[in-house]
Amino acid sequence: MTFSLAGVRIPAVRPAGVPCRFGSEQRSVVNLSVLSKKDHVRRKILAGNSSYDTDSPSTTVATSGKMLIPDVDLDVSSSSTTSAENSPVAAEDSQAFEKVSSGTTIEDEAESAPILSGSVFEEKMNEDVNSQASESGWKVGVIPPPGTGQKIYKIDPFLKPHRAHLDYRYGQYKKIRELIDKHEGGLDTFSRGYEKFGFNRSAAGITYREWAPGAKSASLIGDFNNWNPNADVMSRNEFGVWEIFLPNNADGSPAIPHGSRVKIRMDTPSGIKDSIPAWIKFSVQAPGEIPYNGIYYDPPEEEKYLFQHAQPKAPKSLRIYESHVGMSSTEPKINTYVSFRDDVLPRIKRLGYNAVQIMAIQEHSYYASFGYHVTNFFAPSSRFGTPDELKSLIDKAHELGLLVLMDIVHSHASNNVLDGLNQFDGTDTHYFHSGSRGYHWMWDSRLFNYGNWEVMRFLLSNARWWLDEYKFDGFRFDGVTSMMYTHHGLQVAFTGNYNEYFGLTTDVDAVVYLMLVNDLIHGLFPDAVTVGEDVSGMPAFGIPVQDGGIGFNYRLHMAVADKWIDILKLKDEDWKMGDIVYTLTNRRWQEKCVVYAESHDQALVGDKTIAFWLMDKDMYDFMAVDGPSTPRIDRGIALHKMIRLITMGLGGDGYLNFMGNEFGHPEWIDFPRGDRYLPSGEVVPGNKDSYDKCRRRFDLGDAYFLRYHGLQEFDQAMQHLEETYCFMTSVHQYISRKNEEDKTVIFERGNLVFVFNFHWENSYFDYRVGCLKPGKYKVVLDSDDKLFGGFGRIDHSVDYFSTEKKHDNRDCSFSVYAPSRTAVVYALLED
């Protein structure tokens, strides 16, 4: 079987060995010593510049409000955005807050509760989960029952004044869990909606179901019935679910052949429309056509890919290689799953990363949206190949020991009416909120109604589908801040005041959904990893749901990348060491973070990567190793390495790099696009649909004769250093020096001592470095090594013996040579 995808014929793969959301850049500030903050995030937060204390109307069509649960009086269109203190619900049922915690009360011992961090907190979480499992009788791999939700007050005593709101939130979560248990047979069954909706084949035939309460009539059309709307008319039940059963042909073959185009034709309040089924598993744009077509994807058994390799266990520290399949070729074209599998995955492994995060997997009709305007949530992007080819990619990653994380988008959906969910049944209120609340004006996209029963089924099933069917190892949830607040973080400056998190603008429905999806993922897939993109610093974001948190494993430490951009705009003498250290360490210590110096955000057209900020146009003429250099190139090469290392060393419990940034990719990302004609008559020029800037020049990083190669070698050495010493998850971390005059930063993490000299011209001989443990230290990483494009000023054969001379509040110390613009890591050699 072959499919014609964008002019390229791609064969279905056989198992080996077996017969835009681009908007204005925005900023926010969160200034709290234990809080993760983000002062600049793509298309998300708009506020003033950061400052740090370095010392410390669409028409709504009425539809049936019924849900697929009997005898339940629940207003699925109501909003649960108010705080408990101000909510009419709270005022009406004030006693509920005393009941939602199952009788548990909070004592004042929370005041003395320890604040844990890093691997200690992770181990404590595991102990609590295993203990709770033992006490409650549930097993790992089974969704646990709701807990009391009270431990968050012991972990973070500052939450106690907001107990009414938090207990109300947890009560709503428990209420939904109880309803799902009662009417759906539990969260496990509820999250298998794809076994009921969409196309499902049995021995007797194919059943197709679709939830479209606004439709007046519906019929299934496609190649199999010559697109005749009268051939296969669907019937509707009382809940707005349309259904049809197509028995097998006389010869036993399915009524719809594999690879057939299919759509659902509906008579709706907006008129007759043909839509791609909401639960479609594959969607393809034919060459020369604008709309996509749903594809009935059910290959014969001999063509289905069978996974050969077990999924690797989640590592203690994540080193994530953020990637995009389509732009992963060195050639100006759309790359494929197969090429990524064969060419890029081995590169990721060789560089020393242990996880690959893949963007733009869910089908999106607009390529330039970077995959964020999703049209078909259950379908992998057909631009890159077939579903089975994606499976082969993931299986190969597992063979290499790499986790595969999917960049999942549940924060919003494309407003594309032709190909997506928008006005699917002809109404404005189907999957989304109505009116302005259902429209994100900056992203030009639709916003889900997370309090709707069928929306919950759809999204929870979607998360499970990718884990079950494709064996993804977890998710990076995009745009979580937008979900958790009715203002979506737009034009809001988060200062760290807890009233900003728990009030009238909190979308409790969305937060409860996030709790449910984390419950589902961590219950059924205990090794799966969830990373949340939250700029606001929502407290308890990374605390288990049973303890009252939202349940993410990691929060993206989003302030760091933008802080580097702010710093790079300054003269070298204006760099503040305390400012850098504060930004890197300003996070909630009891919640794990993934940090990055730059992601795809900084690489987009209109922005600049760190490499381009540092070296600008000199990168085009002076990157040959045997050619002349410039002061700008020398400075850029040195600082690029130092910025990445100090970010990884101090910033969090995981590290992320966008593909190409490891060697200072010289070009930005610009997706192919034509001219845009605005209603005002203004024309926004495109790039003549060019793919020239929508690729990655890996050949530059591999070229020994270019300075890019040294930057790539350093990144590889940095990853392997972390693999060897596990410093990102070490319990021991101590910052002994941040000297503004010398421009030095010295800190310990695990058995490593990091020495950074950011001074542009001063090198220091016999520079004393404090350390915790006595003994012999050796250089294990040196940014000035000639292999990395440095000047080779450090002698790696020298042993450094500590003395009992106290320095910088450390019991021991040793002396080093600290060249200008150099970072050196020393390891304690233990017997």
NUTOR-613807 format. One record per residue (C-alpha): residue in one letter; x, y, z. Coordinates in steps of 0.001 Angstrom, whole numbers, padded with zeros to 6 digits, always signed. Example, Ala and Ser with C-alpha at 12.3 -4.5 7.8 and 13.67 -1.06 7.14 Angstrom:
residues 2
A+012300-004500+007800
S+013670-001060+007140
This chain:
residues 831
M+000000+000000+000000
T+001315+003443-000830
F+000130+006914-000010
S+000685+010049-002039
L+001812+012664+000441
A+002582+016146-000810
G+003786+014707-004087
V+005952+011994-002555
R+004934+008343-002648
I+005757+006691+000641
P+005388+002936+001041
A+003903+001499+004175
V+006786+000290+006323
R+007214-003296+007372
P+008616-004272+010751
A+012254-005196+010743
G+012703-008947+010839
V+008968-009637+010720
P+006954-011006+007408
C+000899+029378+013993
R+000697+030448+016160
F+003514+032939+016098
G+002553+036125+017909
S+004278+039080+019455
E+007026+038267+021905
Q+005779+038744+025446
R+007206+039042+028900
S+006362+038320+032469
V+008116+038641+035784
V+007966+036338+038761
N+010216+037437+041586
L+010237+034835+044347
S+013284+033054+045683
V+011779+029581+045428
L+009858+030210+042226
S+010500+029348+038613
K+009885+032378+036449
K+009777+033315+032795
D+010104+036898+031679
H+009849+036289+027958
V+007903+033545+026283
R+006838+033151+022718
R+003325+034469+022105
K+002333+034125+025740
I+002952+036774+028411
L+003023+040539+027955
A+004409+042732+030707
G+007356+044956+031539
N+011040+044160+031547
S+012417+041796+034140
S+014100+042938+037297
Y+015804+040634+039736
D+017066+041022+043253
T+020481+039434+042989
D+020713+039213+046701
S+018083+037009+047508
P-017441+037141+019030
S-018663+034424+017339
T-022350+033479+017326
T-023308+030761+019784
V-025709+028119+018529
A-027618+026361+021273
T-027077+022618+021360
S-028007+019780+023610
G-026248+019968+026960
K-026548+016228+027456
M-023503+014087+028074
L-022907+010404+027599
I-023612+009669+031252
P-027147+008898+032408
D-029022+010467+035305
V-026372+013063+036126
D-027313+016689+036588
L-024100+018405+035579
D-023970+021635+033606
V-021211+020854+031165
S-021113+024370+029785
S-020657+026088+033123
S-017403+027745+034046
S-015450+026781+037141
T-013066+029670+037096
T-013847+031379+040355
S-011904+030951+043498
A-013528+029153+046390
E-013568+032348+048420
N-015629+034209+045800
S-017423+031441+043982
P-021214+031293+044215
V-020799+027530+044392
A-018505+027905+047335
A-020857+030254+049112
E-023787+027958+048477
D-022031+024857+049731
S-019568+026192+052256
Q-019442+022915+054128
A-018066+021153+051076
F-014605+022432+051798
E-014486+020506+055043
K-015561+017323+053260
V-013458+017223+050133
S-010369+016161+052030
S-012052+012963+053246
G-011986+014167+056827
T-008283+014979+056876
T-007275+018136+058697
I-004082+020153+058422
E-002012+020650+061511
D+000555+023295+062180
E+003390+020834+061696
A+003429+022091+058119
E+005388+025053+059417
S+008378+022827+060084
A+008021+020565+057057
P+011254+020085+055128
I+011634+021477+051649
L+013138+018769+049472
S+014840+019092+046127
G+016327+017123+043276
S+016682+013379+043594
V+015822+013473+047307
F+012363+014787+046513
E+011986+012266+043694
E+012883+009399+046023
K+010461+010744+048641
M+007716+010923+046019
N+008377+007316+045029
E+008345+006243+048668
D+005025+008010+049216
V+003501+006488+046078
N+004680+002972+046924
S+003541+003393+050522
Q+000146+004641+049433
A-000124+001793+046944
S+000609-000714+049683
E-001866+000852+052105
S-004640+001279+049539
G-004170-002023+047743
W-003700-000539+044270
K-000736-001551+042156
V+001751+000398+040131
G+000438+000452+036559
V-003111+000917+037811
I-004651+004369+038229
P-004637+005053+041985
P-007692+006345+043792
P-007715+010013+044769
G-005691+010783+047860
T-006423+013359+050499
G-004762+016188+048616
Q-003354+017607+051845
K+000402+017081+051620
I+000889+020215+049573
Y+000414+022232+052764
K+003294+020435+054417
I+005499+020806+051363
D+004647+024494+050894
P+003214+026158+054031
F+002582+029353+052026
L-000375+027521+050482
K-002301+027339+053761
P-004009+030739+053396
H-005395+029481+050069
R-006681+026222+051438
A-010319+027030+050574
H-009514+027399+046895
L-007163+024428+046761
D-009532+022139+048643
Y-012351+023250+046370
R-010149+022422+043369
Y-009294+019037+044795
G-012954+018458+045595
Q-013861+019103+041979
Y-011189+016659+040884
K-012514+013986+043252
K-016076+014662+042105
I-015116+014086+038463
R-013228+010927+039399
E-016292+009644+041242
L-018577+010384+038280
I-016192+008677+035889
D-016023+005650+038177
K-019807+005540+038467
H-020824+006096+034857
E-017803+005086+032774
G-016290+002228+034715
G-013269+004218+035811
L-010631+006474+034303
D-008979+003496+032616
T-012091+002732+030558
F-013012+006387+030086
S-009611+007102+028521
R-010103+004432+025854
G-012576+006534+023931
Y-010846+005617+020681
E-012190+002091+021141
K-015730+003475+020944
F-015519+006609+018815
G-014140+006979+015330
F-013657+003837+013250
N-013435+000490+015011
R-013308-002806+013207
S-014644-006079+014557
A-014883-009524+013045
A-018285-008611+011581
G-017533-005174+010205
I-016713-001530+010919
T-018516+000695+013412
Y-018164+004457+013105
R-019325+006805+015871
E-019096+010550+016207
W-020243+012991+018880
A-021943+015875+017055
P-024968+017050+019043
G-025464+020146+016882
A-025940+018183+013657
K-029445+017593+012275
S-028403+014645+010111
A-025176+012834+009278
S-023865+010346+006774
L-020525+008698+006139
I-019045+009399+002736
G-015841+008445+000987
D-014168+006526-001779
F-015847+003322-000601
N-019361+004573-001489
N-018439+007031-004251
W-019096+009931-001873
N-022831+009290-001962
P-024440+011036+001046
N-027525+008850+000768
A-025689+005537+000852
D-024648+005319+004485
V-026900+007489+006635
M-026072+007533+010335
S-028462+007320+013285
R-028339+009490+016387
N-028901+008651+020038
E-030177+010901+022812
F-026661+012131+023639
G-025877+013486+020206
V-023775+010502+019144
W-024112+009473+015511
E-023444+005852+014582
I-023331+003491+011645
F-022295-000135+011234
L-020869-001332+007928
P-020836-005140+007685
N-018028-006913+005889
N-018291-007549+002175
A-019468-010952+000990
D-015859-012090+000650
G-015091-011098+004240
S-013124-007971+003345
P-013867-004727+005196
A-016478-002406+003707
I-013939+000422+003740
P-010604-000546+002203
H-007414+000485+003957
G-006210+003858+002634
S-009654+005061+001536
R-010575+008721+001885
V-013476+009310+004287
K-015473+012232+005670
I-018681+012814+007565
R-021351+014967+005890
M-023590+016799+008323
D-026568+019117+008056
T-025700+021652+010721
P-026963+025014+011990
S-024244+026525+009805
G-025299+024581+006716
I-024166+021397+004995
K-020531+020608+005692
D-018096+017770+005104
S-015730+017211+007997
I-012788+014953+008702
P-013844+012605+011505
A-012738+014016+014856
W-011112+010726+015909
I-009417+010082+012575
K-006091+008216+012847
F-004553+009517+009619
S-005156+012532+007408
V-003568+013375+004070
Q-003399+016361+001767
A-003411+015258-001849
P-000933+016944-004214
G-002328+020192-005576
E-005257+020264-003151
I-005839+022611-000230
P-008089+020602+002121
Y-007022+017405+003842
N-008879+014111+003636
G-009427+011684+006443
I-007889+008295+005712
Y-009296+005012+006953
Y-006036+003557+008196
D-006173-000147+008936
P-003332-001931+007137
P-003328-005718+006847
E-001480-007536+009592
E+001548-008231+007413
E+002044-004496+006840
K+001630-003320+010423
Y+004773-002354+012247
L+005481-004542+015259
F+007585-003037+018020
Q+010782-004997+018666
H+012400-003121+021535
A+011376-002456+025113
Q+010860+001100+026246
P+013803+002359+028313
K+013324+003360+031917
A+013170+007069+032622
P+016615+008341+033659
K+017144+010300+036857
S+018110+013341+034844
L+016711+014168+031423
R+018958+015437+028654
I+016440+016303+025954
Y+017173+016886+022285
E+014237+018954+021042
S+013587+018245+017374
H+011265+018661+014425
V+011145+015853+011877
G+010208+017982+008887
M+013110+020409+009206
S+015710+017840+010251
S+017305+017459+006828
T+020376+019323+005626
E+018497+019780+002333
P+015764+022411+001831
K+012828+020002+001955
I+010401+018287+004317
N+012221+015387+005902
T+010637+012024+006721
Y+010216+009767+009739
V+012472+007229+008031
S+015294+009691+007400
F+015035+011030+010928
R+015161+007465+012226
D+018229+006536+010211
D+020185+009793+010221
V+019208+011931+013199
L+018581+009436+016001
P+022140+008028+015895
R+023435+011609+016044
I+021342+012317+019146
K+022675+009184+020802
R+026258+010017+019900
L+025935+013524+021307
G+025009+012034+024671
Y+021349+012961+025026
N+019037+010398+026592
A+015699+011698+025337
V+014384+013114+022075
Q+011419+015464+022152
I+009589+015599+018843
M+007510+018580+017840
A+004652+018794+015332
I+003527+015161+015520
Q-000211+015821+015681
E-001527+016664+012227
H-001648+020373+011424
S-002796+021673+008074
Y-000631+024801+008332
Y+003015+023755+008276
A+004267+027132+009458
S+002362+026789+012735
F+005292+024615+013885
G+002688+021980+014741
Y+000822+024101+017270
H-002393+024616+015271
V-003554+021009+015487
T-006361+019930+013188
N-006398+016137+013738
F-005428+015181+017271
F-005132+011401+016821
A-003309+011523+013489
P+000481+011749+013110
S+001538+014315+010555
S+001355+012786+007083
R+003955+015222+005736
F+006656+013063+007254
G+005322+009608+006399
T+002873+006969+007574
P+001828+006024+011107
D+003837+002811+010847
E+006944+004729+009858
L+006545+006875+012950
K+006332+003676+014975
S+009553+002437+013427
L+011225+005722+014386
I+010140+005370+018009
D+011197+001728+018107
K+014640+002645+016790
A+014973+005311+019470
H+014159+002708+022098
E+016766+000401+020625
L+019278+003217+021132
G+018120+003706+024718
L+016448+007041+023998
L+013184+008163+025533
V+010786+009689+023017
L+008720+012589+024305
M+005930+014069+022255
D+005200+017776+022189
I+001476+017431+022794
V-000955+020309+022275
H-004037+020247+024483
S-003970+023955+025229
H-005824+024979+022076
A-006771+023845+018576
S-006660+025203+015058
N-009560+027453+014104
N-009553+025750+010707
V-013219+024881+010029
L-012432+022799+006947
D-009962+020302+008436
G-010178+020638+012215
L-012550+020556+015177
N-013688+024162+014932
Q-017461+024244+014356
F-017287+020516+013704
D-021048+020081+014199
G-021813+023571+012928
T-021910+025167+016374
D-019510+027403+018222
T-019887+025458+021462
H-019006+021920+020452
Y-015517+021178+021787
F-014785+024752+022777
H-016014+027588+024904
S-018372+029907+023084
G-017710+033499+022209
S-014555+035320+023192
R-013683+032834+025917
G-013325+030144+023285
Y-010973+032152+021105
H-007314+032957+021730
W-006827+036298+020043
M-003038+036120+019990
W-002713+032548+018739
D-005747+032797+016430
S-007001+029456+017717
R-009866+027827+019615
L-009884+027056+023355
F-011276+023840+024784
N-014071+023672+027334
Y-012308+021421+029832
G-015433+021100+031963
N-017302+019329+029184
W-017596+015581+029671
E-016901+014665+026051
V-014000+017082+025794
M-012453+015361+028790
R-013009+011967+027150
F-011505+013203+023894
L-008356+014738+025389
L-007692+012030+027975
S-008110+009389+025284
N-005811+011365+023029
A-003017+011343+025587
R-003453+007645+026164
W-003598+006899+022422
W-000101+008186+021799
L+001292+006221+024742
D-000617+003025+023943
E-000470+002909+020174
Y+002853+004593+019439
K+004798+003817+022639
F+005776+007418+023320
D+007519+007708+026678
G+005798+010882+027783
F+004860+014382+026831
R+005883+017974+026908
F+002530+019695+027406
D+002487+022932+025466
G+000932+026182+026658
V-000114+025022+030112
T-000137+028590+031433
S-002760+029497+028856
M-004897+026636+030098
M-004747+027384+033810
Y-005935+031010+033663
T-008857+032644+031895
H-006554+035517+030965
H-004152+032924+029453
G-001212+034816+030915
L-001659+037587+028376
Q-000740+041079+029539
V-000183+039733+033035
A+002944+040206+035126
F+003307+037282+037522
T+005101+038626+040574
G+004992+035522+042756
N+002067+036700+044880
Y+000015+033588+045585
N-003218+035524+045006
E-002288+035524+041319
Y-002601+031740+041186
F-005718+031104+043236
G-008522+033474+042388
L-011243+034467+039977
T-008986+034142+036954
T-007985+030538+037663
D-009633+028098+035270
V-010369+025315+037718
D-011814+023107+034976
A-008507+023212+033104
V-006444+022579+036228
V-008648+019592+037089
Y-008145+018262+033572
L-004385+018517+033994
M-004686+016616+037279
L-006736+013923+035546
V-004355+013511+032634
N-001359+013262+034971
D-003297+010762+037089
L-003984+008719+033978
I-000441+008850+032619
H+001424+008150+035837
G-001041+005482+036900
L-001109+003398+033732
F+002371+004294+032515
P+004455+004729+035676
D+007697+005308+033737
A+006189+007993+031516
V+007458+011556+031889
T+005338+014692+031799
V+006865+018126+031366
G+004651+021191+031622
E+005324+024476+029858
D+004246+026870+032591
V+005537+030411+032725
S+003504+031514+035730
G+005173+029426+038410
M+001904+027856+039603
P+002622+026371+043071
A+002351+022570+043448
F+002637+022197+039665
G+005166+019385+040083
I+003622+017708+043149
P+001773+014363+042752
V-001982+014622+042322
Q-002653+012413+045333
D-000855+015005+047456
G-002898+017896+046086
G-000626+018942+043230
I-001152+019060+039482
G+001153+016105+038943
F+003818+017047+036382
N+007263+015469+036674
Y+008990+018632+035479
R+008310+022285+034831
L+010168+024066+032037
H+012467+026657+033609
M+011512+029238+031026
A+013104+032361+032475
V+016663+031336+031729
A+016698+031484+027928
D+015263+034967+027858
K+017518+036159+030624
W+020472+035213+028443
I+019060+037349+025641
D+018707+040264+028040
I+022301+039794+029194
L+023656+039495+025665
K+022302+042958+024919
L+024664+044355+027585
K+028346+045158+027457
D+030593+042539+029057
E+031409+044812+031966
D+027691+045152+032765
W+027113+041424+033184
K+026093+040728+036791
M+027222+037390+038162
G+024619+037496+040922
D+021902+038174+038384
I+022912+035149+036328
V+023072+032869+039362
Y+019766+034139+040732
T+017928+033484+037479
L+019361+029984+037176
T+018495+028997+040733
N+015216+030890+041198
R+012802+027994+041159
R+010595+025996+043487
W+013089+023710+045129
Q+010567+020975+045755
E+009606+020764+042079
K+011910+019540+039345
C+012742+021727+036368
V+014008+021267+032831
V+016306+024143+031916
Y+017571+025370+028565
A+019774+028150+027271
E+017699+028327+024103
S+014930+026286+022532
H+013117+026541+019210
D+011628+029851+020369
Q+014902+031717+020049
A+015627+030182+016652
L+012482+031457+014949
V+012627+034138+012302
G+012371+037531+013945
D+014421+036392+016908
K+018068+035455+017279
T+019884+032424+018584
I+022609+032884+021180
A+025213+032186+018521
F+023868+034926+016299
W+023584+037381+019175
L+027240+036717+019921
M+028777+036532+016458
D+026251+038049+014059
K+027337+038280+010396
D+030920+037294+011239
M+029600+033714+011291
Y+029372+033801+007508
D+033009+034681+006850
F+035220+033705+009778
M+034250+030202+010901
A+036994+028344+009018
V+039500+026837+011459
D+042476+027575+009234
G+041275+031076+008346
P+041429+034371+010200
S+039246+034965+013232
T+037847+038176+014694
P+037441+039394+018278
R+033700+038882+017866
I+034169+035257+016817
D+036645+034532+019633
R+034268+036061+022164
G+031260+034244+020720
I+032904+030825+020644
A+034037+031187+024263
L+030780+032529+025703
H+028562+030134+023765
K+030203+027228+025581
M+030146+028929+028980
I+026483+029895+028709
R+025418+026326+027945
L+027529+024805+030712
I+026483+027157+033509
T+022861+026734+032432
M+023142+022973+032660
G+025200+023150+035829
L+022918+025375+037899
G+019569+025591+036152
G+017626+022470+037017
D+017192+018711+037103
G+016981+018275+033323
Y+018415+020005+030261
L+016981+020740+026827
N+018607+021744+023546
F+016933+022469+020226
M+018544+020655+017324
G+021353+022610+015753
N+021898+024889+018721
E+024554+022493+020005
F+026898+023789+017321
G+025619+027359+017060
H+023435+026967+013975
P+024024+030101+011884
E+020539+030448+010404
W+017116+031097+011861
I+013986+029031+011225
D+011632+030366+008594
F+008898+028066+007339
P+007852+028324+003707
R+005186+030979+003388
G+003547+033150+000780
D+002520+036785+000964
R-000261+037621+003413
Y-002959+040134+002504
L-004422+041814+005567
P-007983+043203+005706
S-006475+046669+005800
G-004950+046057+002386
E-001452+045802+003756
V+000695+043024+002350
V+003021+041053+004629
P+005767+039664+002392
G+006455+035939+002534
N+009605+034068+001550
K+008317+032727-001772
D+007471+029397-000080
S+011152+028695+000414
Y+012455+025787+002497
D+015972+027212+002612
K+015692+028308+006249
C+013476+025388+007289
R+016238+022836+007682
R+019227+022067+009920
R+022774+022279+008575
F+024208+019343+010516
D+027016+019240+007975
L+028420+022427+009499
G+028717+020865+012938
D+030330+017764+011471
A+032907+019655+009399
Y+036291+019412+011151
F+037525+022465+009269
L+034822+024751+010715
R+034596+026264+014193
Y+031051+024915+014498
H+032610+021522+015032
G+034356+022645+018219
L+031068+023904+019638
Q+029432+020567+018835
E+032297+018638+020400
F+031906+020698+023567
D+028191+019975+023733
Q+028904+016272+023395
A+031512+016448+026148
M+029068+018339+028352
Q+026368+015689+027943
H+028773+012851+028634
L+030074+014673+031720
E+026546+014717+033115
E+026083+011072+032187
T+029233+010195+034137
Y+028746+012369+037207
C+024940+012889+037316
F+025494+016386+038633
M+022060+017725+037613
T+020328+015461+040116
S+022947+015613+042837
V+021623+016524+046260
H+024749+018534+046980
Q+024818+021995+045450
Y+026659+024970+046861
I+027481+028315+045264
S+030629+029566+046934
R+031434+032597+044785
K+029761+035132+042499
N+032320+037915+042311
E+031232+041003+040412
E+034707+042498+040149
D+036487+039346+038994
K+033436+038247+036982
T+033743+034742+038405
V+031186+032158+039499
I+032230+029072+041454
F+029921+026329+042632
E+029871+022685+043616
R+027427+020109+042353
G+027985+016565+043477
N+031710+015825+043450
L+032372+018448+040795
V+033640+021988+041211
F+032708+024422+038429
V+034883+027504+037901
F+033659+030199+035498
N+035640+033296+034592
F+033460+035586+032474
H+036009+038401+032443
W+036800+039551+028923
E+040542+040028+029489
N+041634+039167+033041
S+043075+035713+033704
Y+043829+034692+037289
F+046832+032693+038465
D+046669+030859+041788
Y+042978+031627+042058
R+041702+029999+045216
V+038653+027787+044933
G+036699+026541+047926
C+035485+022951+048112
L+033628+020719+050517
K+035704+017563+050401
P+039477+017214+050714
G+041466+015222+048190
K+042862+015264+044680
Y+040994+017043+041905
K+041437+016659+038141
V+040197+018652+035161
V+037320+016760+033550
L+035997+019478+031249
D+037724+022577+029933
S+035933+024969+027581
D+039321+026351+026480
D+040459+022988+025140
K+041638+023250+021540
L+039282+020398+020648
F+036466+022793+021487
G+037893+025742+019562
G+039728+027190+022558
F+043298+028292+023103
G+044501+025361+025223
R+045620+027394+028216
I+044832+024715+030826
D+047267+021867+031507
H+045114+018767+031986
S+047976+016707+033409
V+048111+018779+036596
D+046713+017341+039815
Y+045061+019742+042255
F+045404+018811+045908
S+043158+020558+048374
T+044363+021958+051669
E+042482+022647+054878
K+042669+026357+054190
K+039137+027667+054485
H+037877+029804+051628
D+034468+031180+050665
N+032882+029440+053653
R+034259+026078+052559
D+036408+023915+054807
C+038902+023109+052051
S+040314+024820+048984
F+042796+024517+046134
S+044380+026968+043694
V+043792+026997+039944
Y+044583+028984+036838
A+041370+030641+035595
P+041867+032044+032075
S+039556+034754+030781
R+036257+033595+029263
T+036806+030022+030321
A+034857+027418+032275
V+036696+024514+033894
V+035171+021599+035791
Y+037233+019763+038403
A+036298+016328+039729
L+037261+014864+043085
L+039091+011595+042545
E+037760+009184+045142
D+039432+005898+046026
